[in-house]
Amino acid sequence: MHILESMVQHGHERVAICNDPTTGLRAIIAVHSTVLGNALGGTRRFFYSNDNDAIFDVLRLSEGMTFKNAAADLALGGGKSVILLKKQGEQPTEAQGRAMGRFVESFNGSYIAAEDVGVSPQFCDWMAQESRHIMGGEAVSHGGDPSPWTALGCFNSMKACLRHLGRKVDFSNLSVGVQGCGATGYKLAKLLRAAGAAVMVTDVHIPTMKRAVEELGCVALGNDRNLFHEKLDILAPCAMGGVLDHNTVAQLHCEIVCGTANNQLLNPQQEGADLKKRGILYSPDFIANAGGVIRLGGLHLGLTEAEIDRKVAAIEDTTLTVLHESAHAQSTSDAAITYARRKIDAARAGKSAATVGAAR
């Protein structure tokens, strides 16, 4: 992959690569945009089959954070970081956490790191021992685990989808499939079960799936059944990205797709249009899953708990607005990007006007 070419194509401002021989840390930080403010986005620890996959992931995730923060009305830009594991299941160490913190600190605040897949509040606190620009810890930094707010925001987005379709906002007779029962998926399933929904779950990690069955009363699908083939009211992808490709979309038997995973569509333009053609309502991922970044970003910006709660609740109205605007777009995904870009362009125009005024 040609990194510079990809940066130019997608408008990234900066990409940095770290190799720390002492701790074995190999990491990438990508800042997509700082138009709205310093770039906030999670740190992902993941085993990639090759370096190109890691670069693709961090570039796409950081761009998504720009749209997510903009759509959520946060004065923050978009960035992301990934730590490349040498093997699956590699355990985190304080030494690597602190090395990652030093890497983040080298950005002097233009990138603010937080939690993502494979990173815990403990890891955030390790990073925070070396950097002032970390969110999501509990002892050294603050914010803690943002997954409850991610799940709640997604639940609010589901309500908007039902309203948009003219259906009663009542989950008691709905069937929902949750793909991935990790931090956000489990909490989303809990909200759905409390609201009376029948919830089917799948997860590659069997103990995680069993927990959802035993504690929440969810139904686990056997190995011979695919959640994406099940007849459902709502499908909620809550694991890794890229799960909805052209072939998968063609086999869906649901009315709504709304989950907490990032980058659910492998090729957003293609699958976004495919979903619309099939009459399946897709709540764009960076709209539906913004609750976590609203929580951590809001705390970083000094918002009160009440202000953060209002912003997470507002995900329902934002979803409705985007779904309404999608009537004139190729897909709901395109409508969401247009919605976010309007806010970014307005901020950019405002800064340009201010610069001209100061020069006079």
Rosetta blueprint (number, residue, H / E / L):
1 M L
2 H L
3 I H
4 L H
5 E H
6 S H
7 M H
8 V H
9 Q H
10 H H
11 G L
12 H L
13 E L
14 R E
15 V E
16 A E
17 I E
18 C E
19 N E
20 D E
21 P L
22 T L
23 T L
24 G L
25 L E
26 R E
27 A E
28 I E
29 I E
30 A E
31 V E
32 H E
33 S E
34 T L
35 V L
36 L L
37 G L
38 N L
39 A E
40 L E
41 G E
42 G E
43 T E
44 R E
45 R E
46 F E
47 F L
48 Y L
49 S L
50 N L
51 D H
52 N H
53 D H
54 A H
55 I H
56 F H
57 D H
58 V H
59 L H
60 R H
61 L H
62 S H
63 E H
64 G H
65 M H
66 T H
67 F H
68 K H
69 N H
70 A H
71 A H
72 A L
73 D L
74 L L
75 A L
76 L L
77 G E
78 G E
79 G E
80 K E
81 S E
82 V E
83 I E
84 L E
85 L L
86 K L
87 K L
88 Q L
89 G L
90 E L
91 Q L
92 P L
93 T L
94 E H
95 A H
96 Q H
97 G H
98 R H
99 A H
100 M H
101 G H
102 R H
103 F H
104 V H
105 E H
106 S L
107 F L
108 N L
109 G L
110 S L
111 Y E
112 I E
113 A E
114 A E
115 E E
116 D L
117 V L
118 G L
119 V L
120 S L
121 P H
122 Q H
123 F H
124 C H
125 D H
126 W H
127 M H
128 A H
129 Q L
130 E L
131 S L
132 R L
133 H L
134 I E
135 M L
136 G L
137 G E
138 E L
139 A L
140 V L
141 S L
142 H L
143 G E
144 G L
145 D L
146 P L
147 S H
148 P H
149 W H
150 T H
151 A H
152 L H
153 G H
154 C H
155 F H
156 N H
157 S H
158 M H
159 K H
160 A H
161 C H
162 L H
163 R H
164 H H
165 L L
166 G L
167 R L
168 K L
169 V L
170 D L
171 F L
172 S L
173 N L
174 L L
175 S E
176 V E
177 G E
178 V E
179 Q E
180 G L
181 C L
182 G L
183 A H
184 T H
185 G H
186 Y H
187 K H
188 L H
189 A H
190 K H
191 L H
192 L H
193 R H
194 A H
195 A L
196 G L
197 A L
198 A E
199 V E
200 M E
201 V E
202 T E
203 D L
204 V L
205 H L
206 I H
207 P H
208 T H
209 M H
210 K H
211 R H
212 A H
213 V H
214 E H
215 E H
216 L H
217 G L
218 C L
219 V E
220 A E
221 L L
222 G L
223 N L
224 D L
225 R L
226 N L
227 L H
228 F H
229 H H
230 E L
231 K E
232 L E
233 D E
234 I E
235 L E
236 A E
237 P E
238 C L
239 A L
240 M L
241 G L
242 G L
243 V L
244 L E
245 D L
246 H H
247 N H
248 T H
249 V H
250 A H
251 Q H
252 L L
253 H E
254 C E
255 E E
256 I E
257 V E
258 C L
259 G L
260 T L
261 A L
262 N L
263 N L
264 Q L
265 L E
266 L L
267 N L
268 P H
269 Q H
270 Q H
271 E H
272 G H
273 A H
274 D H
275 L H
276 K H
277 K H
278 R L
279 G L
280 I L
281 L E
282 Y E
283 S L
284 P L
285 D H
286 F H
287 I H
288 A H
289 N L
290 A L
291 G H
292 G H
293 V H
294 I H
295 R H
296 L H
297 G H
298 G H
299 L H
300 H H
301 L H
302 G L
303 L L
304 T L
305 E H
306 A H
307 E H
308 I H
309 D H
310 R H
311 K H
312 V H
313 A H
314 A L
315 I H
316 E H
317 D H
318 T H
319 T H
320 L H
321 T H
322 V H
323 L H
324 H H
325 E H
326 S H
327 A H
328 H H
329 A L
330 Q L
331 S L
332 T H
333 S H
334 D H
335 A H
336 A H
337 I H
338 T H
339 Y H
340 A H
341 R H
342 R H
343 K H
344 I H
345 D H
346 A H
347 A H
348 R H
349 A H
350 G H
351 K H
352 S H
353 A H
354 A H
355 T H
356 V H
357 G H
358 A H
359 A H
360 R L
